[in-house]
Each structure stands twice: as C-alpha cells, then as structure tokens.
Amino acid sequence: MRVSSYRPAEPVTGFDGVLLAARSGDGWAFDELFRTWNRPVSGFVRARGVGDVDGVVNDVFLKAFGGIGSFSGDERAFRAWLFRIARNRVIDEYRKQGRAPDTTELHAAEAMASGDVVADAEQRMGGERVVALLRLLTDEQREVLALRFVGDLTIDQIADITGKRRGAVKQLQRRGLRRLEAILEDDDE
C-alpha cells in the first residue's frame, strides 16, 4: 500500500471521502480516521482490562489500515468493523497472557489530559469509579456495555461481533445496567 501525505486541493468532506482517500493510500486520511476513532477504541480496550492499551490500539489500527481496501460499507459499518478488530485483538491479548481480563487500570485521564488540573483530576476520579463499577459485572456484561456505550454499536452489531443472539445481548445489557443501578442506589443510602 502506498501512503502519501498529499492533501487534496479541494477539501474532502464526510466519511466516504476520507475512506476513499485512505483506500488510495493518502496519509492524511489515515490520520483523520485515527483521530476520529482512537478515543472510542481506546475506551473499549481500557474497559476490557488490557494492560497495554496503546499497544493493542495501535495493533487494531494497523490491522484496520492494512485491510481497508477490502472494507465496504458506510460509517456505521466501519465502526462495527473496527470494534470487531478491537474485540479480536483483546481476545488475542488475553490468550497471549493466559489470563482473564483485569479491569483495575483505566488511565483515561492520561489520554485525555487537558492541562486543567482540576478538570483532569475530576476526570481521573470518574474513570476510576467507572472501572470499580465495571469490575462488579460479569465479563460478558462488561463487554456488551463497553461495545454499546463506548463503541456506540447497535444491539445487532454487538450480536454479530460477539456471536451471540440478539436477545442474549439485550439480556446482558439489561442485567448489567440493572446491576449498576442497584450498586449506585446502595451507594446513595
């Protein structure tokens, strides 16, 4: 694949234009796709408890960019395709390490540091709280909720990615949310 840093004379707009440019090997288009999707993919990988988030995310984008010529579909399909790659890469990481997911580390504040110390501290505390809550769910519930709310995927897309029936995905989501709601209600008392 030839990669260039050429920027077109006329601005390329929309996902389809960026995808077309990426298929042509234009470096700026890969940068744009990475900037657009890096945060959600990183959030999903973090929520799944992977230790080397940056390494896994980089692998996800390398695989996606290497196979971008074979991708067909719209932006929603691209999102699902990218998160399928991320999920598979997370599974590979677990197999490589021979362990179950560890959701004790979430460094979202580091990845999103804004330079505002108070805001960064609040964001870090919020991220730590999210991780603590996610640890209380089953692995399947964590995965479904991360794909649904971090990945912004539909129930059907999650079912396709995980190989589960649509009803099973809805049930995992419902049980996970109910569990979180019960925990939060207990905290309020």
N, C-alpha and C positions, 0 to 999 in steps of 0.2 A: 504494500500500500504506500503510495506517495503522499507525503504530508508536506504541505506548504503553509507559509504564514501569510500568504496573499489575502488581502481584504478586497472584496469586490467594489467596483466603482459605485454601483447602486446598492443601497443597503438591502440586505436580505432580511425579510421580516417573517415572523412566525416560525413555528416548529418545523413545518415542511421545508422551508428554505434552509434552515440550519441543518436539518437532516440531509438534504440534498448536497449541501456544501461539505458535510462530513464524509458522505459517501465518495465525494470527489477528492478527499484527502486534504481539505483545507484545514490547517491547524487552528485557525481562529474558531472554526465551528466545533472542533473537539473541546476547545477551551470553554466555549459557551455551554455546551452540553454538560461538561464537568461542573461549571459554576452553578448551573440550574439544578442539577440532581445530586451534587455532593452532599449537601446538608441532610436531605431526607434519607439517602442511602447510609450515611454515617450514623444517623439516629437509629435506623433499623439495626445496623450491625452492633452498635453500643447496647441497645435494648436486648439483644440476643446474648450479651455477655462475653463477647470476644475480647481477648486481651489486647491484641494488636489491631486496633480498629483501622488505623491509617493504612497498614499493610494490606488488610483484607479489602478495604475500599479501593485502594489502588489496583489490586488484582481484579476487582469487579469491573472497573472502568477499562482496564487493559483488555479484558476479555470482551467487553461490550464493543469497544472501538475496533478490536480485531474482527468482530463478526458483524459489524454494522452494515456491510454490503449485503448480507443475507436477511437483514431485518426488513419486514414490510408491515406497515400499519400506521396508525395515527399516534398522537402524543400519548393518549391513554394506553394504547398497546405497547408503546415504548416504555412507559413507566412500569407496566406489568412485566415486560421482558427484562428490564433492568433489575427489578426486585426478585425475579426468579433466579437470575445470575447471582445476586447477593445472597439469597437463601441457600443456593447450592454451595457457594463459597464458604458460608458459615458452617454448613454441614461438613464440608471438607476439612475445615479448621478443627472442628470437634474430633473428627476421625483421626486427624494427624496428631492431635494432642492426647487422644484417648481419654477424653473426659467429657463430662456433662457441661452445659453452659454455666458460666459464673457471672451472675448479673450484679456483682458487687462493685464494679467500676463503671462509672459513667462520667466522662470528662467533657460533657457538652459545653461547659462554661469555657474551657480552654479553647475549644474550636470556635467559639462564638464571642471571644473576648472583645469588648467594645472600647476599652480604655476608661470606662466609667466604673470606678472601683465598687461603688455601692450597687450599681446595676449588675455588675459581674458577680458580686457576692450573692445577691438575691437569686440570680440565675443558677449559680452553683448549688445553693441550698435547695432550690426547686428540683434540680436534676438529681440530687442525692435522694430527695424524697420520692421521686418517681422510681428510682432504682429500688429503694426499700419496698415500695408498694409492689413493684413487678416481681420481686423475689417471693412474694406470698402467693403468686399464681402458679399454676402448672406450666410446664414448658410449652405445651400446645396453646394454652390461653395467652401466654406472653407473645408467642409467635403470631397468632391471629390478631391480637390487639396492635402489635407493632406494625404488621402489614396494613391493617385497616386505618390506623390513625397516624402513624408516622409515614407510611408509604402511600396513604390515601388511595388504597386499592378498593375495588368493589368486592362484595361477597363472592361473586362468580370468579373474579380474577384470583382471589385468595384460594378458592376451592381448586382452581386449575393449577396454581403454583404448588399447593401442598398435597394435591392428590386426594383431597377429602371431598365428601359430598357437600353440596351447598348447605343442606340442613345441619350437618355436623359443624360447619364453620359458623353458622348463625348461633348454634347452641354454645360453642366455645366462646364466642364473643359475648353472648348474653350472660353466661356463667362467670366469665372473667370480669365483666362490668358490675355484675351483682356483688361479686366478692369484693371488688374495690369499693363499691358503695357501702357495703357493710363495715369494712375496715374504717373508712372515713367517718361513718356515723359513730362508731365506737370511739374514735379519736376525739370527736366533738363532745362526748359525755364527760 
